[in-house]
Amino acid sequence: MRGLEEERRYADRCRDALRAMIAGARQNVVVGEDTWGDRYTAERLGYHLKSLARELADEGDGPPFFGLVGYRDDEQAQEHRGQLYYLGRRHISDAIGRPPLVIDWRAPVATTFYRATAEDPQGIAVRRRFGWSGEKLTSLEDESLAGAEHTAEGGNEQERTDGSRSTGGVDGARGIGGILRAEIERPRVGPMRDIVATIQPEQDELVRAELAESICVQGAPGTGKTAVGLHRAAYLLYAYRSRLQRSGVLVLGPNQAFLQYISAVLPTLGEVDVEQTTIDQLLAVGIDATDLPEAAAVKHDARMAEVLRRVLYRRIGTPTEAVVVPDGSYRWRVNQYEFEQLVDEARAEATAYGVGRERVVSRLVAALQRQAETRGQNCNRVWQRRMARAVSPAVEAVWPVAKAAEVLAEFLSDPFRSEAGESNRDGGLSSEELAAIAWKRPRKAKSARWTAADAVLLDELAALIARGPGYGLVIVDEAQDLSPMQCRAIARRSEHGSLTVLGDLAQGTTAWAARSWAEQLTHLGKPDAEVVALTTGYRVPAAVVAMANRLLEVLAVEQAIDVPATRSFRSDGRLVVQRVDDLAGSCVDAARAALKEEGSIGVIAADHAVAGLTDVLRAEDLVADRLTVVPASLAKGLEYDHVIVVEPADVVEAEPRGMNRLYVVLTRAVSRLDVLHHRPLPIGLT
Ligand SMILES: Nc1ncnc2c1ncn2[C@@H]1O[C@H](COP(=O)(O)OP(=O)(O)OP(=O)(O)O)[C@@H](O)[C@H]1O
């Protein structure tokens, strides 16, 4: 095996090769521009070559590889016998026909790097991990899978602050090396990073699960759900590239702050063609009103699906007369009874409303055509189109064209009328529920002001009228917070695709948050998806995990959720719970102390307290790049090295699911957590 110096030379060689690849890609762009061919092909080729060139150029500076696997020199290694493979974020080669210098982490041969263990070495003799400081290769660490011994070389003093790291760092019990531990414990600054170098075996199983498998990951805070979801997207785009580029990949997150936080991960993995958005943005309806909680609860209820279906289909009437169409010297005719039958049939076929209507038109035309043909009429396309136009008023009278916004505006203007006689039936809404959603004044669709919940209803109606296209892969984060109706919107978009559901029932904070994955998966259209629990936390230190687990017990008792407790991977970290008289003053002191250490700082408080705290901290000049004041309602999914939680009782009281919110807030800390309280601590924290 090469020593550190030789590895550095190899890294230089890889960089040179990568530079040559970038130059080659740029040259291809130039050549591509001069290529003869039709404009479309030239444009597509140009686009492809340019994005390849850009993608390569973007990656020029990072470490060219992070690990290496050396296969055994015997038949257990099968076709890899005696081979060494360097693994990196992207494939690097210096000449066509020669083996690559670095293999993409997503290639099948890389799986052993993530999964081989001393018990199951999978043909591997040694696994090497590289430590980098910026662009410089500073250390390497070997793990022999034959005898499970570790050796290490290099590393600077700064990186070796504790005993386990300085030996190359092996955590004996778990077989975790120092480079790995240092990577996981590294301070966080800026947006989320990729974890390709340190994906853990249980995470890798999820990342590389087949595309056909829809999966649900129940993961306690910091267990890497989000990371797993994003790496899965990158992996599947590699393994099923052409299929997914055609059908599209969608990543759904809870809010803008979260999307911002994860936005860098996929691009660093070379994937830019992934739509990352929130459910509200996905539904693409301008939202300019808010619902009262009672109204939102009704609109998000699963029963609304049936209510809307009824409201829409109630527009279809019964024919009251025959359809008669003059055609030159003839008059073709479909009698009332036949027309009625056509409508009934189309309705019973249970396709989309718009499709059903089209069927009525085309079947009427077919009936006219049969008559015309017996008279020797030439029924070509033009004739058929003319007949379709001629029957249209009769069809419109019975099966009118429907627009989602008009149907919903009509319904919300007077839900009692639409639902008259339905309220006591199975699946109907009670009169209180109808009253909760009724608009105070009737409005037309054009002047309607829609809420976020209305957007979901509009989407349901639009799909009842005409089904839209879906995606090949949909990844939903924080899925416990979705309402049944939101789940249905996602189910429609992943009906023929693969779904990856990520969430934590204990972090459910919406009024409709799921209490069981089985039920949520049914709403998401994948009732058979396997639910896998991740329980090793890579963010939250042990002391904080212990406190969060106590809160989890309270949540489990109060809310009948069944969630396994977390176990922290991290041995470091600090928790200070302090009763103070002056919350703002103590927060200033805590912020000042926190800024003396490295990493990001999040001051998290109940939403209503944020403005006041921001003013106080700003007056002391403490709100900096590294320090952010975060409303509790926006903390989900985010993390900070140092978290200062101000008055937990206020966080709990601010909303019905306040205890869950507090659980989210407390588990944002990577290294240090200060809890400042004046009022008594909520139960579970005492
Ligand atoms: N295998 C790993 N190697 C290094 N870091 C990891 C690994 N797995 C997770 N992490 C880190 O742990 C932190 C938590 O990961 P992530 O945000 O994906 O967890 P999560 O389960 O989505 O958490 P939450 O539910 O609290 O939002 C991130 O900083 C992530 O980079």
The ligand as a Tripos MOL2 file, in Angstrom:
@<TRIPOS>MOLECULE
LIG
   31    33     1     0     0
SMALL
NO_CHARGES

@<TRIPOS>ATOM
      1 N1        -22.9490    8.9270    7.9850 N.pl3     1 LIG1
      2 C1        -22.7780   10.1840    8.3280 C.ar      1 LIG1
      3 N2        -21.5690   10.7660    8.2890 N.ar      1 LIG1
      4 C2        -21.3940   12.0490    8.6280 C.ar      1 LIG1
      5 N3        -22.3590   12.8550    9.0190 N.ar      1 LIG1
      6 C3        -23.5960   12.3400    9.0650 C.ar      1 LIG1
      7 C4        -23.8820   10.9840    8.7320 C.ar      1 LIG1
      8 N4        -25.1940   10.7850    8.8720 N.ar      1 LIG1
      9 C5        -25.7110   11.9440    9.2680 C.ar      1 LIG1
     10 N5        -24.7590   12.8730    9.3950 N.ar      1 LIG1
     11 C6        -24.9040   14.2630    9.7970 C.3       1 LIG1
     12 O1        -25.7860   14.3260   10.8850 O.3       1 LIG1
     13 C7        -26.5760   15.4950   10.7850 C.3       1 LIG1
     14 C8        -28.0280   15.1100   10.8210 C.3       1 LIG1
     15 O2        -28.3910   14.5460    9.5770 O.3       1 LIG1
     16 P1        -29.8040   14.8430    8.9430 P.3       1 LIG1
     17 O3        -30.1090   16.2980    9.0050 O.co2     1 LIG1
     18 O4        -29.8460   14.1610    7.6560 O.co2     1 LIG1
     19 O5        -30.6990   14.0890   10.0120 O.3       1 LIG1
     20 P2        -32.2580   13.9880   10.1110 P.3       1 LIG1
     21 O6        -32.5420   12.6010   10.5260 O.co2     1 LIG1
     22 O7        -32.8960   14.4990    8.8870 O.co2     1 LIG1
     23 O8        -32.5220   14.9330   11.3340 O.3       1 LIG1
     24 P3        -33.8390   15.7260   11.8090 P.3       1 LIG1
     25 O9        -34.9850   14.7860   11.8080 O.co2     1 LIG1
     26 O10       -33.4950   16.1460   13.1820 O.co2     1 LIG1
     27 O11       -33.9830   16.8850   10.8940 O.co2     1 LIG1
     28 C9        -26.1640   16.1990    9.5030 C.3       1 LIG1
     29 O12       -25.2090   17.1760    9.7890 O.3       1 LIG1
     30 C10       -25.5510   15.1020    8.7020 C.3       1 LIG1
     31 O13       -24.6120   15.5980    7.8010 O.3       1 LIG1
@<TRIPOS>BOND
     1     1     2 1
     2     2     3 ar
     3     2     7 ar
     4     3     4 ar
     5     4     5 ar
     6     5     6 ar
     7     6     7 ar
     8     6    10 ar
     9     7     8 ar
    10     8     9 ar
    11     9    10 ar
    12    10    11 1
    13    11    12 1
    14    11    30 1
    15    12    13 1
    16    13    14 1
    17    13    28 1
    18    14    15 1
    19    15    16 1
    20    16    17 2
    21    16    18 1
    22    16    19 1
    23    19    20 1
    24    20    21 2
    25    20    22 1
    26    20    23 1
    27    23    24 1
    28    24    25 2
    29    24    26 1
    30    24    27 1
    31    28    29 1
    32    28    30 1
    33    30    31 1
@<TRIPOS>SUBSTRUCTURE
     1 LIG1         1 GROUP 0 **** ****
